[in-house]
Amino acid sequence: MANDHAHGGRVRGTTVVKAVVVGNSSSYLGGKRDTDGHTHTWTVYLKPFKSEDMSLYVKKVHFKLHDSYSQPLRVLTRPPYRVSESGWGEFEIMIKVFFHDPTEKPVTFLHLLKLFQNDTVTMKDKTLISEHYDEIIFTEPTSLMYPLLVSSKPQDPGLAQHHQNFEEIERKTFTAIIEARRQIKTEIAELSARIKNQKESYQLLKQEVKDLEQDQGNKT
């Protein structure tokens, strides 16, 4: 019996997950630049979570910047997938990833360019870092894509260095989820106990009313 893999279809029952990091770095220029009024230089990027060559399965990456830039659409066909610019304001950047097999739909990430300090960013040697972990999930990839996805070709280890400790973030998140579940379980148990007590109180009150009605009946 022929299978999908042999005829260019999809590899059934298979899921391949590619972990990535999306983010940007920015540095303050110390004031407005005389030539254009820009206050920051910045770099937005898409990179693998682990050290691997994404070009094995990625054909190109589009970075859509704000329309105020003279060339708002930047197209990169090989790593590193990053765009460096300067500006004065924060805006959302659309990052669209295309694959070597055109039958695989492109994947889009949205990243809010961060230039100013807040609780969601990290500072390192006067450079602001805003990055997050994400995943490209291939559910039943095509037979053309599957060998590209499972091939292993390391890249420059420096490109896979991240400013955020995602393993620690994952551990803390997992711990927080466990604690939240424990708290919810405790609250449910307490609520169940209160409901049970209220039901018992209701039954006692109901019995008292019934007894009073019987007493009144006997007196008449």
C-alpha positions as semicolon CSV with decimal commas, in nm:
position;residue;x (nm);y (nm);z (nm)
1;M;0,000;0,000;0,000
2;A;0,146;0,336;-0,101
3;N;0,206;0,597;0,168
4;D;0,187;0,978;0,162
5;H;0,560;1,012;0,221
6;A;0,642;0,833;-0,102
7;H;0,405;1,041;-0,315
8;G;0,487;1,392;-0,195
9;G;0,196;1,412;0,045
10;R;0,216;1,466;0,418
11;V;0,389;1,259;0,682
12;R;0,086;1,145;0,877
13;G;0,089;1,127;1,254
14;T;0,401;1,345;1,279
15;T;0,452;1,679;1,452
16;V;0,779;1,874;1,443
17;V;0,829;2,170;1,675
18;K;1,090;2,435;1,604
19;A;1,160;2,661;1,901
20;V;1,251;3,021;1,820
21;V;1,321;3,348;1,997
22;V;1,171;3,674;1,873
23;G;1,291;4,005;2,010
24;N;1,477;4,330;1,979
25;S;1,764;4,519;2,135
26;S;1,786;4,898;2,151
27;S;2,029;5,163;2,271
28;Y;1,964;5,526;2,363
29;L;2,163;5,779;2,161
30;G;2,168;6,028;2,446
31;G;1,921;6,264;2,285
32;K;1,764;6,352;1,951
33;R;1,994;6,314;1,654
34;D;2,023;6,638;1,458
35;T;1,983;6,478;1,116
36;D;1,653;6,296;1,172
37;G;1,542;6,340;1,534
38;H;1,596;5,973;1,611
39;T;1,669;5,886;1,974
40;H;1,753;5,514;1,959
41;T;1,927;5,254;1,748
42;W;1,763;4,911;1,747
43;T;1,781;4,559;1,604
44;V;1,484;4,326;1,568
45;Y;1,551;3,955;1,521
46;L;1,421;3,603;1,478
47;K;1,662;3,330;1,582
48;P;1,656;2,962;1,676
49;F;1,620;2,871;2,041
50;K;1,888;2,607;1,996
51;S;2,197;2,623;1,778
52;E;2,069;2,516;1,436
53;D;2,068;2,651;1,084
54;M;1,712;2,766;1,018
55;S;1,789;2,815;0,648
56;L;1,758;2,439;0,606
57;Y;1,379;2,479;0,615
58;V;1,329;2,859;0,600
59;K;1,333;3,013;0,251
60;K;1,305;3,377;0,358
61;V;1,186;3,603;0,637
62;H;0,995;3,928;0,590
63;F;1,023;4,206;0,846
64;K;0,744;4,465;0,804
65;L;0,844;4,791;0,971
66;H;0,643;5,109;1,023
67;D;0,534;5,275;0,699
68;S;0,730;5,588;0,792
69;Y;1,052;5,408;0,695
70;S;1,160;5,455;0,334
71;Q;1,184;5,076;0,291
72;P;0,933;4,928;0,537
73;L;0,954;4,571;0,401
74;R;1,288;4,399;0,458
75;V;1,346;4,052;0,309
76;L;1,621;3,823;0,438
77;T;1,705;3,497;0,264
78;R;1,973;3,368;0,500
79;P;2,058;3,395;0,869
80;P;2,104;3,588;1,080
81;Y;1,745;3,703;1,040
82;R;1,765;4,052;1,184
83;V;1,712;4,413;1,084
84;S;1,895;4,710;1,236
85;E;1,757;5,062;1,221
86;S;1,712;5,378;1,422
87;G;1,402;5,566;1,531
88;W;1,224;5,750;1,809
89;G;0,903;5,551;1,870
90;E;0,778;5,203;1,950
91;F;0,561;5,012;1,702
92;E;0,454;4,660;1,610
93;I;0,673;4,468;1,366
94;M;0,530;4,180;1,163
95;I;0,775;3,896;1,102
96;K;0,661;3,649;0,836
97;V;0,848;3,322;0,781
98;F;0,832;3,143;0,445
99;F;0,942;2,783;0,395
100;H;1,118;2,597;0,114
101;D;0,801;2,402;0,042
102;P;0,544;2,662;-0,073
103;T;0,259;2,431;0,026
104;E;0,352;2,495;0,390
105;K;0,171;2,812;0,494
106;P;0,392;3,098;0,612
107;V;0,402;3,166;0,985
108;T;0,364;3,518;1,123
109;F;0,499;3,660;1,448
110;L;0,412;4,003;1,588
111;H;0,669;4,181;1,800
112;L;0,626;4,516;1,971
113;L;0,952;4,705;1,927
114;K;1,063;4,825;2,271
115;L;1,283;5,130;2,317
116;F;1,197;5,240;2,669
117;Q;1,245;5,069;3,004
118;N;0,958;4,896;3,185
119;D;0,895;4,574;3,378
120;T;0,888;4,359;3,062
121;V;1,239;4,435;2,936
122;T;1,594;4,354;3,045
123;M;1,890;4,591;3,059
124;K;2,239;4,465;2,977
125;D;2,534;4,705;2,957
126;K;2,301;5,000;2,877
127;T;2,130;4,797;2,603
128;L;1,760;4,726;2,637
129;I;1,650;4,371;2,552
130;S;1,294;4,258;2,484
131;E;1,258;3,900;2,365
132;H;1,024;3,606;2,405
133;Y;1,014;3,234;2,332
134;D;0,782;3,100;2,064
135;E;0,737;2,791;1,849
136;I;0,677;2,701;1,485
137;I;0,467;2,385;1,488
138;F;0,453;2,165;1,180
139;T;0,160;1,926;1,210
140;E;0,194;1,649;0,953
141;P;0,457;1,833;0,745
142;T;0,495;1,761;0,378
143;S;0,733;1,488;0,266
144;L;0,954;1,762;0,120
145;M;0,968;1,957;0,446
146;Y;1,004;1,667;0,688
147;P;1,369;1,574;0,609
148;L;1,461;1,944;0,614
149;L;1,304;1,984;0,957
150;V;1,477;1,685;1,114
151;S;1,816;1,754;0,958
152;S;2,073;1,880;1,205
153;K;2,318;2,148;1,097
154;P;2,463;2,362;1,376
155;Q;2,523;2,730;1,325
156;D;2,734;2,988;1,501
157;P;2,662;2,923;1,873
158;G;2,663;3,297;1,933
159;L;2,343;3,333;1,731
160;A;2,161;3,104;1,975
161;Q;2,268;3,294;2,286
162;H;1,972;3,457;2,455
163;H;1,949;3,739;2,703
164;Q;1,654;3,582;2,882
165;N;1,697;3,262;3,084
166;F;1,401;3,083;2,930
167;E;1,467;2,762;3,122
168;E;1,440;2,954;3,450
169;I;1,129;3,134;3,325
170;E;0,975;2,798;3,232
171;R;1,061;2,656;3,576
172;K;0,908;2,955;3,754
173;T;0,600;2,941;3,532
174;F;0,555;2,570;3,601
175;T;0,595;2,631;3,975
176;A;0,341;2,913;3,958
177;I;0,094;2,689;3,774
178;I;0,133;2,414;4,036
179;E;0,080;2,667;4,315
180;A;-0,223;2,814;4,138
181;R;-0,374;2,466;4,099
182;R;-0,313;2,394;4,467
183;Q;-0,477;2,723;4,563
184;I;-0,776;2,655;4,338
185;K;-0,810;2,305;4,482
186;T;-0,806;2,449;4,834
187;E;-1,064;2,713;4,746
188;I;-1,289;2,452;4,583
189;A;-1,266;2,234;4,895
190;E;-1,350;2,532;5,118
191;L;-1,641;2,631;4,894
192;S;-1,771;2,272;4,893
193;A;-1,754;2,267;5,273
194;R;-1,947;2,596;5,295
195;I;-2,212;2,467;5,053
196;K;-2,244;2,148;5,257
197;N;-2,283;2,348;5,580
198;Q;-2,543;2,573;5,417
199;K;-2,738;2,269;5,296
200;E;-2,730;2,121;5,646
201;S;-2,842;2,453;5,794
202;Y;-3,122;2,473;5,540
203;Q;-3,241;2,123;5,625
204;L;-3,240;2,205;5,998
205;L;-3,433;2,527;5,934
206;K;-3,678;2,339;5,715
207;Q;-3,731;2,081;5,987
208;E;-3,786;2,353;6,248
209;V;-4,049;2,518;6,028
210;K;-4,217;2,183;5,980
211;D;-4,217;2,118;6,356
212;L;-4,366;2,464;6,422
213;E;-4,642;2,403;6,168
214;Q;-4,723;2,070;6,333
215;D;-4,735;2,236;6,677
216;Q;-4,972;2,501;6,544
217;G;-5,190;2,230;6,392
218;N;-5,207;2,036;6,715
219;K;-5,312;2,348;6,910
220;T;-5,598;2,418;6,675
